[in-house]
Amino acid sequence: MTAPGLEILLTEEEIESTVARLAAELSTRFTDGVVLAGLLRGSVPFLSDLVRAITIRPLIDFIAITPYAPNTGRVRMLKDLDIDIVGRDVVIVEDIVDTGLTTAFIHGELSRRSPRRVCVCTFVDRPARRVVPVELDHVGIEIPDRFVIGYGLDHEGRYRNLRVLASAAPEVLAEDPDAYVGALYPA
Ligand code: IMP
C-alpha cells in the first residue's frame, strides 16, 4: 500500500484480538449486566463487535453530542439515552478519547442520574492532547499524537467502515479528503 502519510496501526486480526480482550474484561467485571452507552457515530463498529464478543447480558443505548460552536471545546447533548440508568452499571463506549472533553461531559451527565457506576471503555486512547483528565477503565490501544481513521473513525464522514485502524496525514486529507480511498478501498 503506498499513500503518503498512511500507516496501518492495527490490522483486522489485531482489532479482533483487542476487542476480545476488552470483551473479556467487561464480561468479568459486570456479571450482573451492564448498560453499554455508545457514542454516535464513531463507536458503532466497535460497539457492534464488542456486544457480540461479551458473554454477559448488556442493554445497548446511544448518545450523540455536538459542539456548541466550532473550537469552543463545549458540547451539548443531541441525543440522550432512552434507558433509565438509576442503580445500573453503565459503560460509556467510545471510538477515541482525545482531549477528553467529550468523555468528561458524558461522564458528568450520566453520573448525575444515580447510576451504580459509570465506567469508560474506549477503543483508542490518545493521551498527548488531553485537556481534561479522565479515567479510562478499559482501553484498546494507546496511540501517539497522530490522526487516525478506520474502525469507526472518520475524516469528513469517510473511512469509518475500514476493517483496520490507520494513521493518516491531516495535511494530505485537507488537500483531498479522498486521498486514501485508492489505497484503502482497493477495487
Ligand atoms: P475528544 O477530543 O476526546 O472530546 O474527542 C472528540 C471526538 O473527536 C471523538 O469522539 C472522535 O469522534 C473525534 N476524534 C478525535 N480524534 C480523532 C481522530 O484522530 N480521527 C477521527 N476522529 C477523531
Residues whose N, C-alpha, C, O or C-beta is under 5 A from the ligand:
A	BS01	IMP	G42 I96 V97 D98 T99 G100 L101 T102 T103 R146 F147 V148 I149 L153 D154
